[in-house]
Amino acid sequence: MAPAIAAEEGGRQRRAGTRRHSLDLTGEPPPDGLPGDTEALLPAPARARGYRAELGSILLLLVLYVLQGIPLGLAGSVPLILQSKNASYTDQAFFSFVFWPFSLKLLWAPLVDAVYLRRFGRRKSWLVPTQYVLGLFMIYMSTQVDALLGDGHGRGPDVLALTVTFFLFEFLAATQDIAVDGWALTMLSRENVGYASTCNSVGQTAGYFLGNVLFLALESASFCNKYLRFEPQPRGIVTLSDFLFFWGAVFLITTTLVAFLKKENQELIPAKEETKGITDTYKLLFSIIKMPAVLTFCILILTSKVGFSAADAVTGLKLVEEGVPKEHLALLAVPMVPLQIILPLVISKYTAGPQPLNTFYKAMPYRLLLGLEFALLVWWAPKVKHEGGFPVYYYAVVVLSYALHQITLYSMYVAIMAFNAKVSDPLIGGTYMTLLNTVSNLGGNWPTTVALWLVDPLTVKECAGAQGHTCATAATAELCTAAGGSCVTTLDGYYVESVICVILGFAWWFFLGPKFKKLQDEGQSSWKCKRSN
């Protein structure tokens, strides 16, 4: 329901390999779909090695994934800050492009995989400079970000500069993710490589929590005054500037230690993989997407999430607009962590068979109906608000609604992941499945951006107290205010959009859903890519 939810399915690239038991806010399963798809695991030694023998490497991976989650969490917190500063939904739509790099990194992943300095290390060639740039960029932005967010005295946030800044953050984090995931496969032995997925999930979840939930709590003056201070202060314990400077320094220190103290297993880079050039990889991707079955899947999955866009992208922002403190909204995600761990384990029992998309189809109408329930929560908020905030029972209903939303969301997500794994050609599994997951993520990204952008145009406002004036545009709204009137919302575009999205969602479910399920009946030959080599 917060902006982060909109990014959960579309903001982070899921890749082939071990199933990760979480959504976007956690980690990605290896391997990345890179040239050749033959990145070697460490050969199995004669005697099995316990995890204690590689505890240092496991802890390093955990730290790297935690660092990766920091910019993701910060990016997820900015829309809530912007909303508290009365940013328009058009601005929010523009900022939502920040969450696209993790879904688009397949475009430059082959480059990261194929171009490197062998003497320095295949993965370190990208990891070290990327993290240095991230660290220096964070420290520099710590001196600029307060001005970009606006001073609250007539000067609003510079949304364009914030979007460019955090887009670069996410681009660098996505590049670091490609390098770390590839390195994880050769850093650990075959017996212990499964811990890479655990480090991924735990590390990115922890990093996101630090950059989002913890930051919003410590940045909030009301939260700090109520729970952490004896005497009230006008500001929180930390500011975004402080947070950026601290983590920028951590990035620089960690990267320096990795550069000088951690060596790669150079001799384990297979010769066969090096014969696969960047051009070959892009040709392979193009040949996959041209197959009729894959093309049909792409078209259907790109349109399947339109019905959820208003609920997932706008609800959290509307709750902040209605007075729900942004730090409280972020903290509501904490009780969901155990649920997010358990859900994939339970749901995978129903998606492990030959028809995983049946679970996707069955969960979809419930998730669509929850979109209407979210709209009711927003409508209900001002009616139960009192001088001290919101009653406990309102937050309880929000948490329950969020939990039900997570059940339906995970049911659909796990089903798609299971289907992608089922149909991916095993000879080129990494590249194939990464492509399918990229398209699945984009199917969540573009409706989110469009949903945010449409809220303002669909909203109807009237000028009260000044005859002959309207509030159709920002300019006319200023004239209304100058004439002594005020703009009053007579029809909120969020409610209009919520109804339209649910109607479109049920139309997809009724007319295109059966076609989507029929993809399960396609023979394996329909999904196999004919390669010329």
FILUMLO-712777 format. One record per residue (C-alpha): residue number from 1; z negated, x negated, y. Coordinates in steps of 0.02 Angstrom, whole numbers, plus 50000, padded with zeros to 5 digits. Example, Ala and Ser with C-alpha at 12.3 -4.5 7.8 and 13.67 -1.06 7.14 Angstrom:
// residues 2
- seq / z / x / y
- 1 / 49610 / 49385 / 49775
- 2 / 49643 / 49316 / 49947
This chain:
// residues 533
- seq / z / x / y
- 1 / 50000 / 50000 / 50000
- 2 / 49983 / 49848 / 50113
- 3 / 50140 / 49751 / 50158
- 4 / 50102 / 49635 / 50015
- 5 / 50135 / 49776 / 49893
- 6 / 50311 / 49789 / 49957
- 7 / 50334 / 49607 / 49918
- 8 / 50255 / 49612 / 49747
- 9 / 50411 / 49664 / 49655
- 10 / 50538 / 49595 / 49775
- 11 / 50459 / 49451 / 49863
- 12 / 50438 / 49326 / 49725
- 13 / 50564 / 49268 / 49598
- 14 / 50519 / 49294 / 49415
- 15 / 50604 / 49179 / 49294
- 16 / 50638 / 49162 / 49112
- 17 / 50515 / 49102 / 48986
- 18 / 50336 / 49147 / 48947
- 19 / 50287 / 49318 / 49011
- 20 / 50163 / 49303 / 49153
- 21 / 50031 / 49434 / 49160
- 22 / 50045 / 49475 / 49343
- 23 / 50160 / 49524 / 49481
- 24 / 50228 / 49428 / 49623
- 25 / 50060 / 49383 / 49690
- 26 / 50022 / 49276 / 49544
- 27 / 50146 / 49162 / 49463
- 28 / 50315 / 49143 / 49385
- 29 / 50350 / 49105 / 49204
- 30 / 50449 / 48950 / 49165
- 31 / 50584 / 48893 / 49150
- 32 / 50685 / 48912 / 49308
- 33 / 50865 / 48958 / 49274
- 34 / 50938 / 48790 / 49320
- 35 / 51092 / 48694 / 49266
- 36 / 51108 / 48676 / 49081
- 37 / 50949 / 48770 / 49038
- 38 / 50899 / 48625 / 48929
- 39 / 50752 / 48549 / 49022
- 40 / 50658 / 48467 / 48881
- 41 / 50477 / 48494 / 48843
- 42 / 50380 / 48342 / 48793
- 43 / 50418 / 48307 / 48610
- 44 / 50282 / 48360 / 48492
- 45 / 50177 / 48209 / 48445
- 46 / 50129 / 48170 / 48268
- 47 / 49953 / 48234 / 48300
- 48 / 49919 / 48390 / 48402
- 49 / 49841 / 48358 / 48572
- 50 / 49704 / 48469 / 48637
- 51 / 49704 / 48529 / 48815
- 52 / 49565 / 48405 / 48859
- 53 / 49687 / 48262 / 48834
- 54 / 49795 / 48333 / 48974
- 55 / 49659 / 48411 / 49081
- 56 / 49710 / 48306 / 49231
- 57 / 49889 / 48369 / 49226
- 58 / 49830 / 48549 / 49202
- 59 / 49715 / 48535 / 49353
- 60 / 49855 / 48458 / 49457
- 61 / 49970 / 48604 / 49415
- 62 / 49831 / 48725 / 49462
- 63 / 49809 / 48640 / 49632
- 64 / 49997 / 48640 / 49665
- 65 / 50009 / 48826 / 49627
- 66 / 49858 / 48863 / 49737
- 67 / 49945 / 48773 / 49880
- 68 / 50102 / 48874 / 49846
- 69 / 50004 / 49036 / 49864
- 70 / 49936 / 48992 / 50037
- 71 / 50096 / 49022 / 50138
- 72 / 50131 / 49176 / 50033
- 73 / 49960 / 49248 / 50076
- 74 / 49977 / 49205 / 50260
- 75 / 50148 / 49288 / 50268
- 76 / 50073 / 49444 / 50189
- 77 / 49934 / 49449 / 50319
- 78 / 50047 / 49438 / 50473
- 79 / 50116 / 49618 / 50462
- 80 / 49938 / 49684 / 50467
- 81 / 49900 / 49576 / 50618
- 82 / 50060 / 49635 / 50702
- 83 / 50015 / 49816 / 50666
- 84 / 49844 / 49793 / 50746
- 85 / 49937 / 49729 / 50900
- 86 / 50046 / 49887 / 50905
- 87 / 50207 / 49804 / 50849
- 88 / 50350 / 49926 / 50818
- 89 / 50413 / 49965 / 50644
- 90 / 50580 / 49891 / 50695
- 91 / 50487 / 49727 / 50722
- 92 / 50402 / 49748 / 50553
- 93 / 50572 / 49774 / 50472
- 94 / 50636 / 49614 / 50551
- 95 / 50483 / 49518 / 50492
- 96 / 50506 / 49583 / 50314
- 97 / 50651 / 49461 / 50294
- 98 / 50515 / 49330 / 50275
- 99 / 50487 / 49390 / 50097
- 100 / 50667 / 49364 / 50043
- 101 / 50673 / 49176 / 50003
- 102 / 50580 / 49192 / 49837
- 103 / 50708 / 49320 / 49781
- 104 / 50857 / 49216 / 49839
- 105 / 50806 / 49043 / 49780
- 106 / 50929 / 49051 / 49637
- 107 / 51058 / 49010 / 49771
- 108 / 50988 / 48834 / 49796
- 109 / 50891 / 48807 / 49633
- 110 / 51039 / 48717 / 49551
- 111 / 51041 / 48594 / 49697
- 112 / 50855 / 48558 / 49677
- 113 / 50881 / 48529 / 49492
- 114 / 51036 / 48419 / 49502
- 115 / 51006 / 48308 / 49656
- 116 / 50861 / 48186 / 49648
- 117 / 50808 / 48004 / 49656
- 118 / 50785 / 47947 / 49477
- 119 / 50669 / 47802 / 49521
- 120 / 50553 / 47914 / 49620
- 121 / 50556 / 48060 / 49499
- 122 / 50663 / 48211 / 49472
- 123 / 50534 / 48338 / 49530
- 124 / 50439 / 48228 / 49652
- 125 / 50603 / 48198 / 49744
- 126 / 50589 / 48377 / 49805
- 127 / 50404 / 48415 / 49788
- 128 / 50339 / 48273 / 49897
- 129 / 50455 / 48292 / 50048
- 130 / 50442 / 48483 / 50040
- 131 / 50252 / 48481 / 50043
- 132 / 50249 / 48349 / 50180
- 133 / 50362 / 48458 / 50287
- 134 / 50253 / 48610 / 50249
- 135 / 50095 / 48516 / 50298
- 136 / 50167 / 48445 / 50459
- 137 / 50244 / 48614 / 50502
- 138 / 50076 / 48701 / 50477
- 139 / 49987 / 48577 / 50590
- 140 / 50119 / 48595 / 50724
- 141 / 50116 / 48785 / 50713
- 142 / 49927 / 48784 / 50730
- 143 / 49958 / 48734 / 50912
- 144 / 50087 / 48872 / 50940
- 145 / 50040 / 49023 / 50835
- 146 / 49912 / 49098 / 50956
- 147 / 50045 / 49109 / 51090
- 148 / 50170 / 49183 / 50966
- 149 / 50046 / 49320 / 50918
- 150 / 50024 / 49369 / 51102
- 151 / 49872 / 49363 / 51214
- 152 / 49835 / 49549 / 51209
- 153 / 49848 / 49562 / 51399
- 154 / 50023 / 49623 / 51426
- 155 / 50111 / 49494 / 51319
- 156 / 50151 / 49555 / 51144
- 157 / 50192 / 49457 / 50987
- 158 / 50352 / 49355 / 50982
- 159 / 50417 / 49434 / 50821
- 160 / 50578 / 49333 / 50818
- 161 / 50487 / 49167 / 50826
- 162 / 50357 / 49225 / 50699
- 163 / 50494 / 49281 / 50580
- 164 / 50589 / 49117 / 50592
- 165 / 50426 / 49019 / 50570
- 166 / 50365 / 49111 / 50416
- 167 / 50539 / 49122 / 50342
- 168 / 50541 / 48931 / 50344
- 169 / 50367 / 48931 / 50267
- 170 / 50426 / 49043 / 50125
- 171 / 50587 / 48944 / 50103
- 172 / 50489 / 48783 / 50083
- 173 / 50363 / 48867 / 49967
- 174 / 50505 / 48935 / 49860
- 175 / 50583 / 48761 / 49850
- 176 / 50414 / 48688 / 49802
- 177 / 50400 / 48823 / 49669
- 178 / 50565 / 48771 / 49590
- 179 / 50509 / 48591 / 49581
- 180 / 50334 / 48629 / 49514
- 181 / 50395 / 48749 / 49380
- 182 / 50522 / 48622 / 49319
- 183 / 50393 / 48482 / 49321
- 184 / 50268 / 48588 / 49224
- 185 / 50385 / 48589 / 49074
- 186 / 50387 / 48400 / 49059
- 187 / 50213 / 48362 / 49126
- 188 / 50128 / 48446 / 48978
- 189 / 50155 / 48420 / 48793
- 190 / 50233 / 48556 / 48687
- 191 / 50063 / 48610 / 48622
- 192 / 49993 / 48633 / 48796
- 193 / 50144 / 48693 / 48895
- 194 / 50079 / 48871 / 48883
- 195 / 49942 / 48822 / 49006
- 196 / 50079 / 48803 / 49139
- 197 / 50098 / 48991 / 49146
- 198 / 49910 / 49012 / 49160
- 199 / 49901 / 48885 / 49301
- 200 / 50044 / 48977 / 49384
- 201 / 49960 / 49147 / 49376
- 202 / 49784 / 49090 / 49418
- 203 / 49838 / 48965 / 49551
- 204 / 49955 / 49078 / 49648
- 205 / 49833 / 49223 / 49639
- 206 / 49695 / 49112 / 49707
- 207 / 49809 / 49041 / 49842
- 208 / 49865 / 49213 / 49895
- 209 / 49685 / 49273 / 49899
- 210 / 49636 / 49127 / 50011
- 211 / 49785 / 49149 / 50127
- 212 / 49775 / 49338 / 50138
- 213 / 49611 / 49422 / 50091
- 214 / 49492 / 49282 / 50138
- 215 / 49586 / 49240 / 50298
- 216 / 49592 / 49421 / 50358
- 217 / 49406 / 49440 / 50323
- 218 / 49355 / 49281 / 50413
- 219 / 49477 / 49315 / 50556
- 220 / 49400 / 49487 / 50588
- 221 / 49262 / 49487 / 50718
- 222 / 49193 / 49654 / 50655
- 223 / 49184 / 49593 / 50474
- 224 / 49102 / 49428 / 50521
- 225 / 48978 / 49512 / 50639
- 226 / 48930 / 49640 / 50509
- 227 / 48914 / 49530 / 50355
- 228 / 48910 / 49346 / 50404
- 229 / 48822 / 49330 / 50572
- 230 / 48652 / 49364 / 50646
- 231 / 48719 / 49378 / 50824
- 232 / 48885 / 49465 / 50863
- 233 / 49029 / 49361 / 50930
- 234 / 49195 / 49421 / 51006
- 235 / 49300 / 49325 / 50879
- 236 / 49300 / 49294 / 50693
- 237 / 49240 / 49135 / 50611
- 238 / 49418 / 49067 / 50597
- 239 / 49582 / 49099 / 50686
- 240 / 49758 / 49085 / 50618
- 241 / 49772 / 48922 / 50714
- 242 / 49618 / 48851 / 50628
- 243 / 49678 / 48909 / 50459
- 244 / 49850 / 48831 / 50479
- 245 / 49779 / 48664 / 50537
- 246 / 49655 / 48655 / 50391
- 247 / 49783 / 48693 / 50257
- 248 / 49913 / 48582 / 50339
- 249 / 49792 / 48437 / 50320
- 250 / 49757 / 48486 / 50139
- 251 / 49945 / 48488 / 50104
- 252 / 49966 / 48313 / 50176
- 253 / 49818 / 48238 / 50082
- 254 / 49865 / 48318 / 49916
- 255 / 50047 / 48268 / 49931
- 256 / 50002 / 48087 / 49969
- 257 / 49892 / 48079 / 49815
- 258 / 50029 / 48154 / 49706
- 259 / 50161 / 48035 / 49776
- 260 / 50061 / 47878 / 49738
- 261 / 49953 / 47923 / 49588
- 262 / 50057 / 48041 / 49478
- 263 / 50205 / 47975 / 49380
- 264 / 50343 / 48078 / 49302
- 265 / 50404 / 48061 / 49123
- 266 / 50572 / 47989 / 49173
- 267 / 50631 / 47949 / 48998
- 268 / 50623 / 48132 / 48947
- 269 / 50766 / 48192 / 49057
- 270 / 50901 / 48236 / 48929
- 271 / 51072 / 48163 / 48952
- 272 / 51155 / 48329 / 48909
- 273 / 51074 / 48415 / 49058
- 274 / 51137 / 48283 / 49178
- 275 / 51316 / 48325 / 49128
- 276 / 51294 / 48499 / 49200
- 277 / 51346 / 48494 / 49382
- 278 / 51304 / 48613 / 49522
- 279 / 51479 / 48687 / 49518
- 280 / 51463 / 48722 / 49332
- 281 / 51303 / 48819 / 49361
- 282 / 51377 / 48928 / 49497
- 283 / 51530 / 48962 / 49389
- 284 / 51415 / 49013 / 49248
- 285 / 51319 / 49133 / 49361
- 286 / 51481 / 49211 / 49420
- 287 / 51544 / 49232 / 49241
- 288 / 51381 / 49319 / 49192
- 289 / 51383 / 49444 / 49334
- 290 / 51566 / 49491 / 49299
- 291 / 51522 / 49559 / 49127
- 292 / 51529 / 49751 / 49129
- 293 / 51356 / 49777 / 49055
- 294 / 51275 / 49655 / 49176
- 295 / 51370 / 49726 / 49324
- 296 / 51312 / 49902 / 49280
- 297 / 51133 / 49840 / 49264
- 298 / 51143 / 49756 / 49434
- 299 / 51209 / 49911 / 49522
- 300 / 51078 / 50024 / 49445
- 301 / 50929 / 49909 / 49471
- 302 / 50980 / 49876 / 49652
- 303 / 50965 / 50062 / 49688
- 304 / 50819 / 50108 / 49574
- 305 / 50677 / 50067 / 49696
- 306 / 50738 / 50163 / 49848
- 307 / 50620 / 50305 / 49806
- 308 / 50466 / 50193 / 49821
- 309 / 50512 / 50102 / 49981
- 310 / 50420 / 50212 / 50107
- 311 / 50260 / 50216 / 50004
- 312 / 50258 / 50031 / 49963
- 313 / 50316 / 49960 / 50129
- 314 / 50246 / 50077 / 50262
- 315 / 50086 / 50156 / 50195
- 316 / 49973 / 50006 / 50225
- 317 / 50037 / 49986 / 50402
- 318 / 50010 / 50171 / 50437
- 319 / 49831 / 50160 / 50376
- 320 / 49800 / 50017 / 50497
- 321 / 49881 / 50121 / 50634
- 322 / 49761 / 50263 / 50592
- 323 / 49612 / 50148 / 50613
- 324 / 49578 / 50075 / 50441
- 325 / 49523 / 49894 / 50473
- 326 / 49653 / 49773 / 50406
- 327 / 49520 / 49665 / 50323
- 328 / 49453 / 49817 / 50229
- 329 / 49629 / 49858 / 50170
- 330 / 49650 / 49679 / 50108
- 331 / 49482 / 49681 / 50019
- 332 / 49529 / 49839 / 49925
- 333 / 49647 / 49730 / 49822
- 334 / 49500 / 49633 / 49748
- 335 / 49446 / 49769 / 49624
- 336 / 49626 / 49774 / 49563
- 337 / 49625 / 49596 / 49495
- 338 / 49547 / 49638 / 49325
- 339 / 49665 / 49785 / 49310
- 340 / 49815 / 49675 / 49349
- 341 / 49762 / 49556 / 49211
- 342 / 49736 / 49691 / 49080
- 343 / 49886 / 49803 / 49119
- 344 / 50026 / 49687 / 49061
- 345 / 49935 / 49656 / 48897
- 346 / 49920 / 49842 / 48864
- 347 / 50093 / 49892 / 48926
- 348 / 50181 / 49753 / 48830
- 349 / 50135 / 49843 / 48668
- 350 / 50250 / 49986 / 48721
- 351 / 50391 / 49876 / 48788
- 352 / 50401 / 49754 / 48642
- 353 / 50516 / 49866 / 48541
- 354 / 50704 / 49889 / 48550
- 355 / 50697 / 50013 / 48697
- 356 / 50585 / 49944 / 48835
- 357 / 50675 / 50042 / 48971
- 358 / 50601 / 50204 / 48902
- 359 / 50435 / 50149 / 48979
- 360 / 50522 / 50116 / 49145
- 361 / 50600 / 50290 / 49141
- 362 / 50437 / 50379 / 49095
- 363 / 50334 / 50291 / 49229
- 364 / 50457 / 50320 / 49371
- 365 / 50420 / 50504 / 49413
- 366 / 50232 / 50470 / 49420
- 367 / 50259 / 50327 / 49541
- 368 / 50371 / 50437 / 49648
- 369 / 50238 / 50572 / 49656
- 370 / 50109 / 50442 / 49706
- 371 / 50219 / 50408 / 49856
- 372 / 50184 / 50585 / 49917
- 373 / 49999 / 50560 / 49879
- 374 / 50000 / 50403 / 49987
- 375 / 50074 / 50506 / 50130
- 376 / 49930 / 50629 / 50108
- 377 / 49806 / 50484 / 50120
- 378 / 49881 / 50434 / 50287
- 379 / 49876 / 50615 / 50349
- 380 / 49695 / 50631 / 50290
- 381 / 49635 / 50469 / 50373
- 382 / 49609 / 50533 / 50553
- 383 / 49526 / 50692 / 50488
- 384 / 49385 / 50598 / 50400
- 385 / 49367 / 50456 / 50523
- 386 / 49202 / 50451 / 50615
- 387 / 49122 / 50339 / 50744
- 388 / 49065 / 50213 / 50615
- 389 / 49233 / 50204 / 50528
- 390 / 49280 / 50291 / 50367
- 391 / 49166 / 50367 / 50235
- 392 / 49142 / 50282 / 50069
- 393 / 49225 / 50423 / 49975
- 394 / 49386 / 50395 / 50073
- 395 / 49393 / 50213 / 50020
- 396 / 49354 / 50268 / 49841
- 397 / 49505 / 50385 / 49843
- 398 / 49613 / 50245 / 49914
- 399 / 49557 / 50124 / 49777
- 400 / 49588 / 50255 / 49641
- 401 / 49761 / 50291 / 49713
- 402 / 49800 / 50106 / 49719
- 403 / 49744 / 50086 / 49538
- 404 / 49858 / 50227 / 49480
- 405 / 49999 / 50151 / 49581
- 406 / 49971 / 49984 / 49494
- 407 / 49982 / 50066 / 49322
- 408 / 50151 / 50142 / 49361
- 409 / 50214 / 49986 / 49451
- 410 / 50166 / 49871 / 49308
- 411 / 50239 / 49990 / 49179
- 412 / 50407 / 49978 / 49265
- 413 / 50394 / 49791 / 49299
- 414 / 50345 / 49742 / 49122
- 415 / 50482 / 49853 / 49052
- 416 / 50615 / 49768 / 49159
- 417 / 50551 / 49595 / 49111
- 418 / 50553 / 49642 / 48928
- 419 / 50730 / 49711 / 48941
- 420 / 50792 / 49557 / 49033
- 421 / 50718 / 49445 / 48898
- 422 / 50794 / 49554 / 48762
- 423 / 50973 / 49550 / 48826
- 424 / 50981 / 49373 / 48896
- 425 / 51101 / 49261 / 48801
- 426 / 50985 / 49133 / 48717
- 427 / 51113 / 48994 / 48738
- 428 / 51096 / 49006 / 48927
- 429 / 50932 / 49101 / 48934
- 430 / 50857 / 49021 / 49089
- 431 / 51006 / 49046 / 49203
- 432 / 51044 / 49217 / 49131
- 433 / 50870 / 49289 / 49147
- 434 / 50842 / 49212 / 49318
- 435 / 50998 / 49300 / 49379
- 436 / 50939 / 49469 / 49311
- 437 / 50767 / 49445 / 49387
- 438 / 50842 / 49393 / 49554
- 439 / 50941 / 49554 / 49561
- 440 / 50786 / 49653 / 49510
- 441 / 50687 / 49575 / 49652
- 442 / 50824 / 49607 / 49779
- 443 / 50819 / 49788 / 49724
- 444 / 50645 / 49793 / 49799
- 445 / 50679 / 49686 / 49953
- 446 / 50819 / 49779 / 50038
- 447 / 50742 / 49955 / 50027
- 448 / 50581 / 49885 / 50102
- 449 / 50673 / 49816 / 50253
- 450 / 50774 / 49975 / 50277
- 451 / 50619 / 50086 / 50257
- 452 / 50526 / 49992 / 50393
- 453 / 50675 / 49996 / 50509
- 454 / 50700 / 50185 / 50491
- 455 / 50523 / 50237 / 50537
- 456 / 50549 / 50226 / 50726
- 457 / 50721 / 50313 / 50730
- 458 / 50653 / 50456 / 50623
- 459 / 50499 / 50480 / 50733
- 460 / 50508 / 50616 / 50868
- 461 / 50402 / 50598 / 51025
- 462 / 50385 / 50706 / 51179
- 463 / 50326 / 50664 / 51354
- 464 / 50168 / 50763 / 51391
- 465 / 50111 / 50782 / 51570
- 466 / 50274 / 50735 / 51656
- 467 / 50412 / 50864 / 51658
- 468 / 50592 / 50806 / 51647
- 469 / 50548 / 50648 / 51552
- 470 / 50573 / 50603 / 51369
- 471 / 50513 / 50468 / 51250
- 472 / 50674 / 50444 / 51154
- 473 / 50684 / 50258 / 51192
- 474 / 50566 / 50120 / 51249
- 475 / 50640 / 50130 / 51424
- 476 / 50616 / 50319 / 51440
- 477 / 50440 / 50303 / 51369
- 478 / 50397 / 50181 / 51508
- 479 / 50466 / 50304 / 51637
- 480 / 50360 / 50441 / 51560
- 481 / 50204 / 50335 / 51574
- 482 / 50249 / 50283 / 51753
- 483 / 50264 / 50468 / 51800
- 484 / 50087 / 50499 / 51740
- 485 / 50132 / 50568 / 51570
- 486 / 50104 / 50506 / 51394
- 487 / 50211 / 50501 / 51239
- 488 / 50147 / 50615 / 51101
- 489 / 50214 / 50605 / 50923
- 490 / 50273 / 50776 / 50865
- 491 / 50353 / 50717 / 50703
- 492 / 50305 / 50553 / 50619
- 493 / 50455 / 50467 / 50540
- 494 / 50345 / 50402 / 50399
- 495 / 50320 / 50577 / 50329
- 496 / 50505 / 50617 / 50346
- 497 / 50549 / 50455 / 50260
- 498 / 50421 / 50483 / 50122
- 499 / 50498 / 50651 / 50076
- 500 / 50676 / 50584 / 50085
- 501 / 50632 / 50434 / 49977
- 502 / 50550 / 50541 / 49844
- 503 / 50702 / 50657 / 49840
- 504 / 50820 / 50509 / 49823
- 505 / 50708 / 50435 / 49690
- 506 / 50708 / 50591 / 49584
- 507 / 50897 / 50605 / 49607
- 508 / 50915 / 50429 / 49539
- 509 / 50795 / 50468 / 49396
- 510 / 50888 / 50627 / 49349
- 511 / 51069 / 50570 / 49368
- 512 / 51067 / 50381 / 49345
- 513 / 50908 / 50357 / 49243
- 514 / 50991 / 50412 / 49080
- 515 / 51134 / 50290 / 49112
- 516 / 51007 / 50153 / 49141
- 517 / 50922 / 50191 / 48975
- 518 / 51090 / 50188 / 48885
- 519 / 51106 / 50004 / 48926
- 520 / 50982 / 49978 / 48784
- 521 / 51111 / 50044 / 48663
- 522 / 51241 / 49914 / 48710
- 523 / 51275 / 49790 / 48571
- 524 / 51220 / 49611 / 48589
- 525 / 51400 / 49559 / 48610
- 526 / 51406 / 49656 / 48775
- 527 / 51278 / 49538 / 48848
- 528 / 51344 / 49373 / 48779
- 529 / 51433 / 49263 / 48903
- 530 / 51595 / 49182 / 48849
- 531 / 51588 / 49001 / 48903
- 532 / 51743 / 48895 / 48917
- 533 / 51657 / 48731 / 48875
